[in-house]
Amino acid sequence: MFTAIIAAIVVGWSLHVQGWPLYAYLPAAILSALGTVVLWIGIWFAVRKLSYPYVARKQRRALRDNPPDDSEA
């Protein structure tokens, strides 16, 4: 979220300095924030998708070595 806000500020300010009118650089800044969020979600999804087999093996091994205690139920 912080990265998206920074991206929007940088894009908005740079376009403002270049002389773009408010009605043009404000939507561009908002779209850059949304694009940054979409990029973060895509990267998060790819990392989760690629690391799933490793994490699943690790969790299965941990459950096999230390089964959950059902005596509290």
N, C-alpha and C positions, 0 to 999 in steps of 0.2 A: 504494500500500500504506500509506504514511504517513497519507494522508487517511482511509482506512478505519479505522485505529487511532484517530485523533483523533475521528472520528465516533462510534465505539463508546464511547470514554471520555466524551465529552460527553453522549451519550444515556443511558448507564448512570448517570453521576453525577447528571444532572438528575432522572432517575426515582427514584434513591435519596434525593435531597434531598426529593422530593415524598412520600416515605414508602412507596414500593412495596417489597414484599418481594423478597428475593434471587432466589427462583425465578421472579419476574416480570420484574425489570429486567435480569437477566443474559441471558436469551434475546433480549430486545428489543435489547440492546446488540450482541449477536452478529449478529442480523438486520440491524441498521443498518450494521454493517461489511460484511456480504455485499451489502446493497443498494448501498452506496457503490462496491464493486468492480464490481458489475453495471452501475451507472451509468457508471463510467469506461470499461468495455469497450464499452458502447453508444456513448458519445461518440467513442471511438477508432475504432470501426467506421464511424460516420457520417462522420467527418473523412476517413478513408482512402477511403471510397466516393465522397465528393464531390470529393476532390482527385486521384483517380486519373487522369482525362483530362489534367490539367495536368502531372502528374509523368511520365506516359507520353510526352507530346509532348516534354517537356524531355529525357528520356533518349534518345529516338529522335534528336533533334537533336544531342545530344552524341555519340552513336555514329556518326552520319553525318559529323560534322565531324572526329572523332578515332576512326577505326576501330581495333579491338583489334589488337595486334601478335601475329601468329601465328608469328613467326620463332623464338620460344623453345621451341616444342613439339618 
